[in-house]
Amino acid sequence: MLTRAWCAFVVFGFPTPAFSDMVCVEHVTGSPLMETEEETKRYTLAFDSLRSAALSPTASLDPIQQVRHEL
C-alpha cells in the first residue's frame, strides 16, 4: 500500500491589525480559508520550519544543476 500526503498552503500576513492573518489550504476537495489564531499559528509554524530546513537560493543551484544534467 502506498500512502502519500500532500498539502499546499499559503499564509497571508497583513501589516495592519485591521486584517487578521489567513491561511489558504489547497487539497483535492477544495481550498478552505483558515482564519482563527490557532489555525494560522499552526501553519505559520509549519512554514517557518520548512523555511529553516531549506537551502538558500545560491546553495540550491548545485543540486538543481545536477538533476538537470541527469535528465
Backbone bond lengths (Angstrom), bond angles and torsions (degrees), N, CA, C in turn:
res aa  C-N    CA-C-N  psi(-1)  N-CA   C-N-CA  omega(-1)  CA-C   N-CA-C  phi
1 M - - - 1.448 - - 1.531 108.85 -
2 L 1.311 115.67 131.37 1.453 121.69 179.50 1.518 108.71 -106.23
3 T 1.298 115.89 125.49 1.462 120.78 179.12 1.514 108.60 -117.62
4 R 1.310 115.60 131.09 1.462 120.28 178.26 1.517 108.98 -128.70
5 A 1.297 115.21 138.72 1.464 120.71 175.02 1.519 107.24 -115.76
6 W 1.290 116.50 131.16 1.456 120.74 179.36 1.518 108.30 -143.70
7 C 1.270 115.10 133.17 1.460 119.74 178.41 1.519 107.79 -156.02
8 A 1.303 116.38 125.33 1.460 121.27 174.81 1.522 107.32 -108.77
9 F 1.315 115.33 140.30 1.453 118.38 178.84 1.518 110.24 -145.15
10 V 1.316 114.62 155.36 1.460 122.04 177.56 1.512 107.29 -126.63
11 V 1.330 116.07 129.30 1.460 120.90 176.55 1.528 107.39 -98.74
12 F 1.315 115.92 121.38 1.462 121.52 177.01 1.520 107.91 -101.91
13 G 1.322 116.74 113.07 1.463 121.54 176.95 1.512 108.73 -109.97
14 F 1.307 116.50 137.60 1.463 121.11 -176.83 1.521 109.82 -116.32
15 P 1.333 117.41 140.55 1.465 120.71 -175.53 1.530 114.38 -76.24
16 T 1.291 117.72 -6.57 1.459 120.63 -177.33 1.527 110.19 -116.59
17 P 1.318 118.50 141.36 1.463 120.27 179.43 1.536 113.13 -68.41
18 A 1.324 117.16 -8.39 1.465 119.74 178.35 1.529 111.36 -66.84
19 F 1.346 116.28 -23.47 1.460 121.23 179.40 1.521 108.72 -122.14
20 S 1.308 117.13 128.36 1.461 119.72 177.62 1.520 109.86 -85.86
21 D 1.332 115.64 157.46 1.465 120.28 178.14 1.523 109.88 -62.35
22 M 1.322 115.56 152.41 1.464 121.79 178.07 1.521 108.73 -137.98
23 V 1.325 115.29 156.58 1.458 121.52 175.79 1.520 107.73 -129.91
24 C 1.322 116.51 131.14 1.458 122.24 174.35 1.528 106.70 -106.06
25 V 1.328 115.88 121.65 1.464 121.82 -178.11 1.523 107.76 -107.83
26 E 1.332 116.49 122.72 1.462 120.92 179.95 1.521 109.88 -101.28
27 H 1.312 115.91 127.72 1.460 120.10 173.78 1.517 108.88 -150.74
28 V 1.303 117.45 -177.23 1.464 122.90 -170.33 1.525 112.92 -58.75
29 T 1.309 117.99 -36.11 1.463 119.98 -173.79 1.522 114.61 -98.26
30 G 1.320 117.79 3.71 1.458 118.27 177.86 1.515 112.62 153.88
31 S 1.326 115.31 -171.38 1.463 122.12 -178.90 1.523 110.11 -137.24
32 P 1.327 116.63 76.56 1.469 118.21 -178.45 1.529 111.91 -71.67
33 L 1.309 115.37 154.66 1.459 122.05 174.77 1.522 108.86 -100.37
34 M 1.307 116.15 132.84 1.453 122.42 175.69 1.523 106.86 -103.89
35 E 1.317 117.59 129.74 1.462 119.19 -175.52 1.519 114.80 -127.37
36 T 1.330 118.38 -14.35 1.463 118.47 -178.64 1.523 109.52 -73.90
37 E 1.317 115.97 155.69 1.463 120.68 -179.52 1.527 110.66 -61.16
38 E 1.312 118.11 -38.60 1.463 122.09 179.36 1.530 110.93 -62.54
39 E 1.341 116.71 -44.36 1.468 120.95 -179.59 1.525 111.50 -67.41
40 T 1.326 116.56 -47.91 1.461 119.27 -177.15 1.518 111.55 -66.97
41 K 1.318 118.18 -34.32 1.463 120.89 179.13 1.530 110.53 -64.24
42 R 1.319 117.19 -40.35 1.462 121.70 179.70 1.535 110.48 -59.68
43 Y 1.319 117.32 -45.71 1.462 120.82 -179.05 1.531 111.90 -73.67
44 T 1.319 117.34 -34.00 1.457 120.53 176.46 1.521 110.41 -63.87
45 L 1.333 117.37 -41.40 1.460 121.07 177.05 1.534 110.96 -64.15
46 A 1.329 116.86 -40.89 1.471 120.60 178.07 1.525 110.29 -63.22
47 F 1.331 117.06 -43.53 1.464 120.79 179.70 1.530 110.59 -63.69
48 D 1.325 117.25 -44.43 1.464 120.73 179.64 1.526 111.07 -61.94
49 S 1.334 116.81 -37.74 1.459 121.12 178.07 1.533 110.78 -65.19
50 L 1.333 116.88 -44.48 1.463 120.70 178.26 1.530 111.33 -63.43
51 R 1.314 115.84 -42.59 1.463 120.16 -179.03 1.530 110.96 -64.36
52 S 1.323 117.80 -38.72 1.463 119.68 -179.23 1.530 111.53 -70.56
53 A 1.336 117.74 -25.73 1.470 121.18 179.70 1.525 112.46 -86.72
54 A 1.306 117.74 -14.99 1.468 121.57 -175.68 1.528 111.59 -77.05
55 L 1.319 114.90 151.61 1.460 120.73 173.31 1.525 109.30 -73.45
56 S 1.300 116.16 156.01 1.464 120.19 174.55 1.530 108.29 -69.41
57 P 1.330 118.01 163.14 1.463 119.35 177.49 1.531 112.45 -56.53
58 T 1.319 117.58 -40.39 1.465 120.93 179.44 1.523 111.16 -66.95
59 A 1.324 117.34 -44.76 1.464 121.48 -179.65 1.526 111.91 -68.67
60 S 1.305 117.87 -20.59 1.467 121.84 179.65 1.524 112.75 -75.90
61 L 1.313 117.37 -21.54 1.465 120.91 -174.54 1.521 113.51 -60.89
62 D 1.326 118.14 -45.58 1.469 120.39 -177.84 1.527 112.53 -60.75
63 P 1.353 119.95 -51.24 1.469 118.69 178.80 1.531 112.59 -62.02
64 I 1.314 117.84 -36.06 1.470 120.54 179.63 1.533 109.36 -66.61
65 Q 1.329 116.95 -43.70 1.473 120.96 179.44 1.534 110.09 -62.58
66 Q 1.339 116.46 -40.40 1.457 119.95 -179.30 1.514 111.31 -63.44
67 V 1.322 117.94 -45.33 1.468 121.54 178.10 1.520 109.69 -64.07
68 R 1.308 117.20 -40.70 1.462 121.23 179.59 1.524 110.64 -58.51
69 H 1.326 117.33 -43.31 1.469 121.37 -179.66 1.523 111.89 -70.07
70 E 1.319 117.61 -27.06 1.453 121.59 -179.86 1.533 112.60 -77.14
71 L 1.321 116.65 -19.03 1.474 119.88 -178.09 1.478 112.24 -78.00
